[in-house]
Amino acid sequence: MRLLLPLAIAMAVLLAACGGGDDGEPASTGTPASPAGGSPAAAATVTPGSPTAAATVEDRPEVETLLKAASLRQEDLPEGYTLDEEGFTTNEEAVGETSGPGEPTLEDLNGFGRILGYDASYSDLASLTALTEGGTVSIQVTTTLYQDSDGADDAFEFVRDQATDPEFVDAFRASTEGPGMEIRDATISEMSVAKLGDKRLALEIKVSAHSTDLDQDFDFIAQVVGIRRDRVVGAVTVLAIDETSSEVALEDLARTLDERMKDALE
């Protein structure tokens, strides 16, 4: 699992920190709500270039409430999945988690107007046998709030460029391979997905590896759908070993995530 997570989470965190988009659709021109609106989003005003100005002592609880409301909940997941961990990330913390080649810098995130992110990871008892028998390892969900949709669009372009750049995978492969694990192949490809939000991007990440310690081959698979709706970006990632799980309907999860995001912004 240590091999699967770096590349899969790299793209998932890029989607969470930046967003994912598709060609040929106009960007949303939504603007932040006025504080008089009374919604959690209304409290999230920010000084340009400041990563956490919106998450002050006074209004950070409002931002956190919005991000959790925009995320998937345990009841939205397949039966048996429970919360492993959750937390919020400032720009400084997000950069600390995405320190690999080609990933966004603190200056990038500040320029995008990123305010705060929320991450949650879920698994079920079957995850314990995935390493030896194959199957789903975990489901990860992220939501991120931006100052405005223009900044979110800039971030979307950043992620799309990274996902389609062969040098990104090559550099990540070189930085990840280590003693006891040989990476034989690593690819990122786009998947089709129904129209969701204002923009969306679906990716499949595959890593074929050989454990010299166990003398065993593994095929790691991560499927990611990222959605931008106005100035909130959400992503759901299904991590699996050897095969994608039939009990986890990724597009259904993505559709529910989009609905949660829409409701949170109203």
HELIX and SHEET records of a PDB file:
HELIX    1   1 LEU A    4  ALA A   17  1                                  14    
HELIX    2   2 PRO A   35  GLY A   37  5                                   3    
HELIX    3   3 PRO A   40  ALA A   43  5                                   4    
HELIX    4   4 ARG A   60  ALA A   70  1                                  11    
HELIX    5   5 GLN A   74  ASP A   76  5                                   3    
HELIX    6   6 ASN A   91  GLU A   97  1                                   7    
HELIX    7   7 LEU A  106  PHE A  112  1                                   7    
HELIX    8   8 LEU A  125  THR A  129  5                                   5    
HELIX    9   9 ALA A  130  GLU A  133  1                                   4    
HELIX   10  10 SER A  149  ALA A  163  1                                  15    
HELIX   11  11 PRO A  166  THR A  176  1                                  11    
HELIX   12  12 LEU A  250  LEU A  265  1                                  16    
SHEET    1   A 7 THR A  82  THR A  89  0                                        
SHEET    2   A 7 ARG A 114  SER A 123 -1                                        
SHEET    3   A 7 GLY A 135  TYR A 146 -1                                        
SHEET    4   A 7 VAL A 232  ILE A 241 -1                                        
SHEET    5   A 7 GLN A 216  ARG A 229 -1                                        
SHEET    6   A 7 LYS A 199  SER A 211 -1                                        
SHEET    7   A 7 MET A 181  MET A 191 -1                                        
END                                                                             
